[in-house]
Amino acid sequence: MDNIQLTKIRQRFKANGIDDLKGSVESEMEKLSGSVKPGDRIAVAVGSRGIGNLAMILKEVLAHLIRLKAFPFIVPAMGSHGGASAEGQEGILSGYGITEGTMGVPVHSSMEVVELERGGCPCPVYMDRYAFESDGVILINRVKPHTDYHGDYESGLVKMAVIGLGKEKQASAIHRYGVYGLSTLIPLAGKQVLSTGKILGGIGLVENALDETMVVEGLKAGEFLEREPDLLEIARQHMPSLPVKEIDLLIIDQMGKDISGVGIDPNIIGRIRIPGQEEPGVPQIKAIVILDLTDGSHGNAIGMGLAEVITRRLYDKIDFAATYGNAVTSSFLERAKIPLVAGTDREAFEIGLRSCGYLATGEERIIRIRDTLHLGEMYVSRSVMNALSGIDGIESMGPWKELFDMQEQVVPF
């Protein structure tokens, strides 16, 4: 096959990020100040998701607590991520620039938990021991649509309070029930966690399609259940998307846990692959090729099973213990299955395109993206470009460029 040419386009999303983010965090933290007394040991919970400006937001939260004469410390709140180990979870935070050295407060990472009263929840309810033994917990998390299910509470403060702070034991207990556990048991368990009085509040974040922080909201613990669905709807309305509904081949330069909880966001690619869950109607993608795994994934390649082809470069970076541990805990094994492994980027491309069936030359609908988190710029084939002609919000960045270099790898994005 001759070297195919693609052209770069830009999707113009609404740029409504917060200009004075530091000031917004300080203002919203004022809402929680009344719950903090001088001398309190406050656990600040941080997760494993990629969140824009996370280190800066965290540092401002810590600074505010120190000004209140509290003694804050950081706890990882990420369920079974990081290979379900204290060292792995601390390593994830370090990759985000969050360490004792950079933040000026201790990082207490442990998988040890305390079992709480179940109340009306049919499964056990747990909390990180460091958080439980503190004088109070403040959560920091992004509110966004989940990669496995849809409901009133998806990715956000409620889920972090349950699965994040509950560590591997809570993740296993909830995921044992499949999607029912995520959609129904998380709110039940959340009520139990909140009833302990240990959660003082949280900083809920919403990002726009440009990955800019557009909402910072300080919520007291008693406001989580009422307010979070509203923040989720705001997030849903501002999600980016691929510009066409029908695609033959989608090339994804990189996947990773720091991009999406499933490596590649099912909300973007239109594939969930969970038994009993209805697949999204759009986009319709015949084949997906993934070229690499981010360093921030620490070898966790969960989500590769959503693709048809990966490269040897990606395969060689897989930590199977971390990947399979994540898959077994979630119970969604399809997502950890190994796709066909190609030796080079070009071979991966050709195999993926061939799997699409007969496509007339020049009519191939091909899109190349950096990852599912960054959809502002992408490369498209002529057929896709023709379909986008005249559509508002699409800007051609030209010129047409060959996709591969002499070593059969994709040219730099």
N, C-alpha and C positions, 0 to 999 in steps of 0.2 A: 504494500500500500504506500502511495506517495505520502510525503509529509503533509499533514493537514494544516490548514491555516485557521486561526481564530483571531478575533479582534476584541479589545477590551471595551467594556461599557461601564457606566456608572449609574446606579440607581440612586436617585435623589430622594432621600428620606428626610422627614422633618427634623431639623436640628433644634431641639428644644431642651438641651441639657442645661443643668444648673450652672450658672456662672460662678457664684461664690459658694462652692461646695463646702468648704471648711466652715463658713459662717452658717450654712444651713444645718450642718451636723451639730454645731454648738447650740443653735437655737432649738433644735429638736431634742437635744439631750436635756435641756432645761425642763422639759415635761417630765423627765424621770428623776430629777434632782431630789424631789421630796421623799423619794423612797430610799435614799442613800444617806447614812449617818456617818459622821467622822469616825474613822477607825474601822469601818466595815471592810471585810475582805470580799471583793466583788469579782466573780468569775465572768469574764467576757468571752462568749462562745463564738467561734469563727469556724466556718465550714470549708469544704473542699472545692466548691464551685468557682469557676472563673468569674470574678466580679470586678468591674472597672473601679479603679481608685480604692480598692479594698484596704491596702496598707495605710493610705492617708486617712481614710474614714476611721479605721481602727485606732490610729494614733490619736486622732482628735477625741474619740470617745474615751480613751485612756487618760488623756490630758484633762478632760473635763472631770473625770472621777478623782484624779489626783488633786485638782483644785478644790474638790469637796472634802479633801483630807481622807479619802478612802484609800484602800490598798488593793488596786486591781491586779489581776493576773489573767492570763489567756489560757483557755482550754479548747482543744480541737473538738468540734461538734460535727462529726462526719460519719457516723454509723460504722460500717465495716470497711470504709475506704482506707487506702494506705496499707493494703495487705492485712487489714484488721490487726495492726500492731501499733503500739504506742510510738515506736521509732518511726514507722512509716507515716503516721499522721503528723508527727512533728516535722518530718521531712517535707510533706506537702506544704505546710505553712511556711517553712523556710524557703521553698521555691517561690512563694508569693512575696518574699522579702519580709516575712513576719518571724522574727526571732527575738530572744531576750535582748540581744545587742541592739537591734534596730528599734525595738519598741520601748525599751527601758523598763520592762516589767517581766516577771517570770512567765515561762510557758510550762504548764503542768499537763503533760500528756500521759494518759493511762487508759487501759481498756477495762479497768475495774469499775463496777457499777453497784448501785444500791437498789434493791427491789422496793418499789413503792406499793401502796394500796391499789388494788385493781379497780375498785368501784364497780361500775357497770361494764368494764372492758373484759372480754373473754380471754385475752392473752395477758401474760405478765407485763408489768410496766416498770421500766428501769430509768435510772439517772446516773450519769458520770459521778463517781465518788467525790472528786475534787469539787465539782459544782454543788453537789448535795451538802458537803461540809462547809461551803462558803456561807457568807451572810446574805448572799443574793446573786442572781445571774442576770446578765444582760446579753441578749442575742443580737447578732448582726447578720442579716441575710437578705438576699435578693428574692423578691416575690416574682414568680414567673410560671408559665404553664409547664406541667410536668411532662416527662418523656414517656411515661408508662400508662397514665390514666388521666381522666378529667373529672373534676369535682369542685366543691367549694374551696377546698384547701389542697393546693398542689405543692409546688416548691415554695417554701416561705418560712415564716417564723414558727408556725404550728408544727410543721413537719420536722424542723430543726429541733424543736423542744422535745419531740418524741424520739425519732430515729437518730437524729444527730447526737443529742446528749445521751441517748440510750445505748450508744455504741453497738458493737457487733451483736450482743445478746438481744437488744431491742429490734435491730434490723432483721435478725433471723426470726424472731417471734412474729413480727408484722408480716414479713414476706412469706411466711409459711401459709398464710391465707390468700396469697396471690393478690390480684387486683382488689378484691374485697377488703383485704387488710389495709391497702393503701387508701382506698376511697372512703371506707367506713370506719375502720378501727383507729386510724390516725386521729380523727377528731375525738373519738371516745378516750383514747389514751391521752390525748392532749388536754382534755378537761381534768384528768387525774393529775397530770404533771403540774398544771396551773393551780390546782387546788392545794398543792403543798405550800404555796406561798414563796417557794424558792425563786421563781421567775419574777423579777422585778419589772421587766419590760424588754423592749427590743427596738432596734432601728431597722425598719423595713425599707428596702431600696427597690426602685423600679428603674429599669434602663430602657432607652428608646432603641429604635432600629439601628442607630449608629453606635450602639454600646456606650452611650453617654448616660450618666446618672441623671434622671429627669425627675425622680421623686425621692425625697428623704423624709421619712415620717417616724417620729418617736411615738411608740405605743406602749401604754401601760399593759401589764399582763392581762388585766381584765378586758382589754380592748381587742386582743388578738382575734378571737373567734368572730367578733362582729365586723371588724374593719378589714381583715385580710381578704375576704372575697372581693371587696371593692378594688383593692390594690391589684389583685389578680386580673380583674377585668381590664384595668388600665394597661397592665402589661400585655395582655392578649391583643388589645387594640393597636399596640405599637410594635408588635413583632415584625421583623423583616420576613420576606419570602422570596422564593425564586420568581423571576419575572414571567415565566410561561407555565402553563399547566401540563403540557405534554413534552417529555424529554426522552430522547433515545438513550443517550449516555451522559451520566453526570460524573465528572472527574473531581475528586476531592483531594486537595494537596496534602492535608493532614487531618487526623482525628485525635481525640484525646479527652481524658477526664477533666482537664482544665478548660475544655471547650463546651462539653456537655456531659451530663451524668452517664450518657450512653455513648460517649465518644463522638457520635454524630447525632444531631438533634432530630428525633423522629418527627417532630412538628414541622421541620423544614423539608425533610425528604419524603414525607408521606408514607413511612413504613414503621409500624409498631412491632409486629411479629410476636404478639403475645396471644396464646390461645384464649378465645372467648372475647377478645377485644376487637371491635370493628376497625378495619383499616381506614385511614383518611381517604377521602375521595380524590384529593389533589395534593401535590402534583402526581402525575402518573409517570414513573421513571422505569424504563425497561432494564437498565443495567447501571450499577454504581461501581466505580473503581476508586480505591483509596490508596494513595501513594506513600504516606508516611505516618509515623506516630510521634506526637509531641514529646519533648523531654519532660514536660510537666506532668505527663501521665504516669511517669515512673514505671513504665512497662505494662500498665493496665490497658489492655486492648479491647475491653468490653465494648460491644457495638460493631465489631468487625463482621459479625454474622449478618448484619443488615446489608452487606455489600456482596457483589458477585466475585470481585477480584481484588486482591491486595498484592503489593510488591514484596519481593524478598527483603528489601530494605526495611519495610515495616515488620515483616515476620520475625526478622532477626532481633528486633527490639522488644519482643513480647516477653513479659514476665508471666508465665502461665499460672504460677501460684496465685499471684494477685488477680489475674483475669478470671480464673476459674473460681477463686474464692468469692469474688464479687458476683459472678453469675449464679453460683450455688446459693449464696445468701439471698439474692433477689428471687430465685427460682425460675427466672426467665432464661433458660439455657440456650435458646436459639441464638441469642445475641453474642454468645461466646464461641460459636462454631467457626471453624477456619474456612474462609473462602478459598477459591483457587488462588495459588501463589504464583505470580509471574516474576521472571528474572529481572526485567527492566520496566521502566515506565511505558515505553513504547509497546512492549509485549502485553502489558496489562491493558493498555488502551485497545490494542487490536483484538484481544480476547473478549473484552467487554463489548466492543462494537459488533463483533461477530455474533455474540449471543443475542443481539437485538433482532436477528432475522434479516431478511433482505431489505436493504435501504438503498435507494437510488443515489448514485454519486452526486454530491452537492446538496442532497436533501436531508442529510443527517442532522438531527437536532441535538447538538452537543453543547454542554455548558461545563466550564471549569471554574471552581471556586477555591478560595484559600482554605476555608473550613466553613462549618455551618453557623458559626458565630458572626462571621464577617461577610455580609452579602452586599455591601455598598459597591464593590467593584468585582467584576468577574469577566471571564473570556467566553465568547459565544461563537458558534459557527454561523455561516451565511444564512442558513435556513432559519435559525433563531433570530438573527439580526433582522431578516425580512419580516418576521412575525411581529417584531417590536417597532417597526417603522411607524413613526407618527404618534407613538404612545407617550403621553405626558409623563415626565419624571425619568425618562431614559435618555442618557447622554452618551454618544459615541466618543470614545477616546482614541480610536484608531492608532496606528495603521494595522493592517492584517499582518500577523506574525506566524512563522512556523512554530508548531507546538513543541518539537523535539530538537535537541542539539545533536552533535555528532556522536555523543556517547549514549544516545537513545534515552536520555532523561529529559523531563520537561524543562523548558527554559524558565529562568527565574520569573516569579509572578510579577 
